[in-house]
């Protein structure tokens, strides 16, 4: 699970992020071990207010919209 919480941009368009989300294998250098790779089994969660996404990114997201709860006046 990868959480990108409370993004401050209103226009999210990143080729690197889109590539990371869609790639089959993630690879990179691991300290003291050399090159390493693993299957991309990650799930990405982004939280953002008033998002404006690129066309490619908007076709891949599942938006979850939260509303303020009704005030009941009681605690607990």
N, C-alpha and C positions, 0 to 999 in steps of 0.2 A: 504494500500500500504506500503510495506517495501522496502526501497532502501538501498542497500549495495553498496556504491559508491567507485570507484577507488580502488578496492582490489589490494593489493601489492603482492599477491602470484601467482605463475604460475601454481601450482598444487592445485586445489580446490577439496578436498575430506573430507567431514565432515559428520559423521553419525548423529550428533545432528541437523545440518542444514537440512539434507535430511529428518530426522524424523519430524522436525517442519513443513516442506513444505507439507509432505504427510499425516499428522495426521488429523483426522476429527474434533477433539476438542482440544483446547488449554486451559490448566489449570495451575494454579499457585496461590501463596499467594498474596493477595491484602492487603496492609497495613490498619489496623484498621477495616477490614471487614472479614478477614479470607480467606478460600479457595474459589476461584472463577474459573469459566470456561466459555468458549464462543465457538461458532462454528468457525472453521477455514475458514474464508472467505477472507483471506489475499492474495494479489498478490505480489510476490517477484520480484524485479528488481535488477540485478547485473551488475555493469560496471567493466570490467577488460580488460587489454591489453594482448594479447597472451595467452588466457586461455587454460588450460589443465584440463579437468574435469574428475571425476570418471565416470565409465560406467553408473551407475544408474543416476547420475546427468545429464550426456550428453543426455540421452534419454528423459529427462523432459524439456529441455530448448528450447527456440525459439531464435536462434541467430539473432541479428540485427547488420549488419556490415556497418559502416559508412566510407565514403571516403572523402578526402579533396575536397572542391568545386573548380571548375575551376576559376582561377584568371581572372577578367574582366578588371582590371585597373581603374574602376570607383567606386566612393564612393556612397553608398546609393542604 
